[in-house]
Amino acid sequence: MCVIAKYEDAFPTKEMLDSMEAMNKDGGGIAWIEGDHVRWEKGMHVTSQFIMDKIESEKIQLPIIIHFRIATHGSVDTPLCHPFAISGNVDDTMASGFDKEGVLFHNGIWRDYKEVALKLLMNRPDAKLVDGDISDSRIMAWLVRYFGMNYLSMIDEKVCVLTPKGIQTFGKGWTTVDKVACSNSNFEKKPTYGYQNSSWGSYYGKSQPNDSFQGNFRITQVSSAKKKDESKKENKSSKQKKIDVVEEAIEKEIAQKQLKSKATLEDYEDISSELAGNIPEEALEDYETWQEWCLRQEMVKEQNKQGDHNN
């Protein structure tokens, strides 16, 4: 789900950043205002300690936006860490940079991004898809370049944009953790029951011993855990059967490449036989890479159509 934290009245604490990072381990990002532009730093190297050191060494002033990522679309690397520049002439895949328009942070899974992106490419011959890896969040920032900032209020996603003039927030479900506005509070530790020395936790890592919850709580917890394990095994078995079917189909059609895929059978069947022979091996590395490759093929196809039409 990721997490966004907006620090407007107080600076981050190491304890809170540690908790956010522990729950969202696929890279971090920080942005702040500097003169007439917004600066950012993002990537796998952006840890809670890096952020604390950066704020001190750069003498960064409030407001500050911080993001920790859980990858749901695209690869786990620096280019797809947040934030993303909203100006068209800025390379937002870099680990650091600045934008005079602002940068965008997103928390959630935007399922409509492929459809919206394709419609834009079909209706705007001047639209050019961003280079490199893509995700729902990066496409969202790309769309702002064409539709404007107000578009973000129409898609019901938790988004934060830092501009040289300040913070703009979109979407419902924002909460407050220790007087800091956050896109969610999932990183807060929850109270646990049913074990010797169980405790109430907080994101500060402090706890108060509580030995009174025993007996039925423990039995219930163990029983629930057993049921979950059995359910996971059944789901895994069903999923594995689908994967096996897909891999068999791929081996039959393009056996010379010895490719493997975790895409579903329905996804694979959508590919024409003509296209299947040209699938690069890296596109079938995992399900998310597969989805991204298919989307890019569709977008390139639409751009080529527009080019032919204009000529």
KEGU-463876 format. One record per residue (C-alpha): x, y, z; residue number from 1. Coordinates in steps of 0.25 Angstrom, whole numbers, padded with zeros to 4 digits. Example, Ala and Ser with C-alpha at 12.3 -4.5 7.8 and 13.67 -1.06 7.14 Angstrom:
c1 c2 c3 seq
0049 -0018 0031 1;
0055 -0004 0029 2;
REM end
This chain:
c1 c2 c3 seq
0000 0000 0000 1;
0012 0010 0002 2;
0011 0021 0012 3;
0012 0036 0010 4;
0015 0046 0022 5;
0013 0061 0021 6;
0022 0068 0031 7;
0017 0082 0032 8;
0018 0086 0047 9;
0029 0077 0052 10;
0041 0070 0047 11;
0041 0055 0045 12;
0046 0046 0057 13;
0055 0034 0054 14;
0045 0025 0061 15;
0034 0028 0053 16;
0042 0027 0040 17;
0047 0013 0044 18;
0033 0008 0046 19;
0029 0013 0032 20;
0041 0007 0025 21;
0039 -0006 0032 22;
0025 -0008 0026 23;
0029 -0002 0013 24;
0043 -0007 0009 25;
0043 -0005 -0007 26;
0050 0009 -0006 27;
0048 0022 0000 28;
0047 0037 -0005 29;
0047 0051 0001 30;
0043 0064 -0005 31;
0045 0079 0000 32;
0043 0093 -0005 33;
0056 0100 -0009 34;
0054 0114 -0014 35;
0045 0114 -0027 36;
0046 0099 -0029 37;
0044 0086 -0022 38;
0056 0076 -0019 39;
0055 0061 -0017 40;
0063 0049 -0014 41;
0058 0035 -0016 42;
0063 0021 -0017 43;
0066 0008 -0010 44;
0077 0016 -0003 45;
0067 0025 0003 46;
0065 0019 0017 47;
0060 0025 0030 48;
0075 0028 0034 49;
0078 0034 0021 50;
0066 0044 0022 51;
0070 0048 0036 52;
0084 0051 0031 53;
0079 0058 0019 54;
0070 0067 0026 55;
0082 0071 0036 56;
0093 0072 0025 57;
0084 0080 0015 58;
0077 0088 0026 59;
0064 0085 0020 60;
0052 0093 0025 61;
0037 0090 0026 62;
0029 0085 0019 63;
0035 0072 0016 64;
0028 0060 0009 65;
0033 0046 0011 66;
0029 0033 0004 67;
0032 0018 0006 68;
0028 0009 -0005 69;
0022 -0005 -0006 70;
0023 -0009 -0020 71;
0010 -0013 -0027 72;
0013 -0009 -0041 73;
0027 -0009 -0048 74;
0041 -0013 -0043 75;
0047 -0010 -0030 76;
0057 0000 -0033 77;
0060 0015 -0032 78;
0052 0020 -0044 79;
0039 0015 -0039 80;
0041 0020 -0025 81;
0033 0033 -0021 82;
0032 0044 -0024 83;
0030 0047 -0039 84;
0032 0060 -0046 85;
0020 0066 -0052 86;
0028 0075 -0063 87;
0030 0068 -0076 88;
0044 0073 -0078 89;
0049 0067 -0065 90;
0055 0052 -0064 91;
0048 0047 -0051 92;
0055 0033 -0052 93;
0067 0040 -0046 94;
0071 0038 -0031 95;
0071 0053 -0029 96;
0066 0065 -0036 97;
0057 0077 -0036 98;
0044 0082 -0043 99;
0039 0096 -0044 100;
0025 0090 -0045 101;
0025 0080 -0034 102;
0026 0065 -0031 103;
0015 0055 -0028 104;
0014 0044 -0017 105;
0003 0033 -0018 106;
-0002 0023 -0008 107;
-0011 0012 -0013 108;
-0013 0003 -0026 109;
-0020 0011 -0037 110;
-0026 0000 -0046 111;
-0031 0010 -0057 112;
-0017 0015 -0061 113;
-0015 0006 -0074 114;
-0029 0010 -0079 115;
-0027 0025 -0077 116;
-0013 0025 -0083 117;
-0018 0018 -0095 118;
-0029 0028 -0097 119;
-0020 0040 -0096 120;
-0010 0034 -0106 121;
-0022 0031 -0116 122;
-0028 0045 -0114 123;
-0015 0054 -0113 124;
-0005 0052 -0125 125;
0005 0061 -0117 126;
0005 0051 -0105 127;
0018 0044 -0103 128;
0019 0032 -0093 129;
0030 0034 -0083 130;
0043 0026 -0085 131;
0047 0014 -0076 132;
0039 0006 -0066 133;
0025 0010 -0063 134;
0015 0008 -0051 135;
0001 0013 -0048 136;
0007 0025 -0040 137;
0017 0029 -0051 138;
0006 0029 -0061 139;
-0002 0038 -0052 140;
0009 0048 -0051 141;
0010 0047 -0066 142;
-0005 0050 -0068 143;
-0005 0062 -0060 144;
0004 0068 -0070 145;
-0007 0067 -0080 146;
-0020 0068 -0071 147;
-0015 0078 -0060 148;
-0015 0076 -0045 149;
-0030 0076 -0044 150;
-0030 0063 -0051 151;
-0025 0057 -0038 152;
-0038 0061 -0031 153;
-0046 0052 -0040 154;
-0039 0038 -0039 155;
-0042 0036 -0024 156;
-0027 0032 -0020 157;
-0019 0037 -0009 158;
-0009 0047 -0015 159;
0000 0058 -0010 160;
0007 0068 -0019 161;
0018 0077 -0013 162;
0019 0090 -0022 163;
0028 0102 -0019 164;
0015 0109 -0013 165;
0012 0097 -0003 166;
0005 0084 -0002 167;
-0008 0079 -0010 168;
-0015 0067 -0004 169;
-0025 0058 -0012 170;
-0033 0046 -0008 171;
-0040 0041 0004 172;
-0036 0033 0016 173;
-0024 0041 0021 174;
-0021 0040 0036 175;
-0012 0046 0047 176;
-0001 0039 0054 177;
0005 0047 0065 178;
0000 0060 0059 179;
0006 0056 0045 180;
-0004 0055 0033 181;
-0002 0041 0027 182;
-0008 0033 0016 183;
-0010 0022 0025 184;
-0006 0017 0039 185;
-0003 0002 0035 186;
0011 0004 0040 187;
0007 0006 0054 188;
0009 -0007 0063 189;
-0004 -0013 0068 190;
-0007 -0019 0081 191;
-0004 -0034 0082 192;
-0011 -0045 0090 193;
-0010 -0059 0094 194;
0005 -0061 0097 195;
0014 -0061 0109 196;
0020 -0046 0110 197;
0010 -0041 0099 198;
0010 -0026 0099 199;
0003 -0013 0094 200;
0012 -0007 0083 201;
0014 0006 0077 202;
0022 0012 0065 203;
0032 0017 0075 204;
0036 0003 0078 205;
0032 0004 0093 206;
0023 -0006 0100 207;
0016 -0009 0113 208;
0016 -0023 0117 209;
0003 -0030 0118 210;
0003 -0044 0123 211;
-0012 -0045 0126 212;
-0017 -0050 0112 213;
-0015 -0065 0112 214;
-0024 -0077 0111 215;
-0035 -0075 0101 216;
-0028 -0064 0093 217;
-0016 -0073 0090 218;
-0025 -0085 0086 219;
-0033 -0076 0077 220;
-0020 -0070 0071 221;
-0014 -0083 0068 222;
-0027 -0089 0062 223;
-0028 -0077 0053 224;
-0014 -0077 0048 225;
-0016 -0092 0045 226;
-0028 -0089 0036 227;
-0020 -0078 0029 228;
-0009 -0087 0026 229;
-0018 -0098 0020 230;
-0025 -0087 0012 231;
-0012 -0082 0007 232;
-0008 -0096 0002 233;
-0021 -0097 -0005 234;
-0019 -0084 -0012 235;
-0005 -0087 -0016 236;
-0008 -0100 -0021 237;
-0019 -0094 -0030 238;
-0010 -0083 -0035 239;
0002 -0093 -0038 240;
-0008 -0101 -0047 241;
-0010 -0088 -0055 242;
0004 -0085 -0056 243;
0007 -0099 -0060 244;
-0003 -0098 -0071 245;
0003 -0085 -0076 246;
0017 -0090 -0076 247;
0013 -0102 -0084 248;
0006 -0093 -0094 249;
0018 -0084 -0096 250;
0028 -0096 -0097 251;
0020 -0102 -0108 252;
0019 -0089 -0116 253;
0032 -0083 -0114 254;
0040 -0094 -0108 255;
0053 -0090 -0115 256;
0054 -0078 -0105 257;
0051 -0087 -0093 258;
0043 -0076 -0086 259;
0035 -0076 -0073 260;
0023 -0068 -0069 261;
0015 -0065 -0057 262;
0004 -0058 -0065 263;
-0010 -0064 -0064 264;
-0015 -0073 -0076 265;
-0025 -0062 -0079 266;
-0014 -0052 -0081 267;
-0006 -0061 -0090 268;
-0018 -0064 -0099 269;
-0020 -0049 -0101 270;
-0006 -0049 -0109 271;
-0007 -0052 -0124 272;
0001 -0063 -0129 273;
0009 -0053 -0138 274;
0013 -0045 -0125 275;
0016 -0057 -0117 276;
0028 -0060 -0125 277;
0034 -0047 -0122 278;
0033 -0047 -0107 279;
0046 -0044 -0101 280;
0051 -0053 -0090 281;
0051 -0042 -0079 282;
0036 -0038 -0082 283;
0033 -0052 -0076 284;
0041 -0051 -0063 285;
0029 -0048 -0054 286;
0015 -0044 -0055 287;
0016 -0029 -0053 288;
0027 -0029 -0063 289;
0018 -0036 -0072 290;
0007 -0026 -0070 291;
0016 -0014 -0072 292;
0021 -0020 -0085 293;
0007 -0023 -0091 294;
0003 -0009 -0087 295;
0015 -0003 -0094 296;
0012 -0011 -0107 297;
-0002 -0005 -0107 298;
0003 0009 -0105 299;
0013 0008 -0116 300;
0003 0002 -0125 301;
-0006 0014 -0123 302;
0005 0024 -0125 303;
0008 0017 -0138 304;
-0006 0018 -0142 305;
-0006 0033 -0139 306;
0007 0035 -0147 307;
0001 0028 -0159 308;
-0012 0036 -0158 309;
-0004 0049 -0157 310;
0005 0046 -0169 311;
REM end
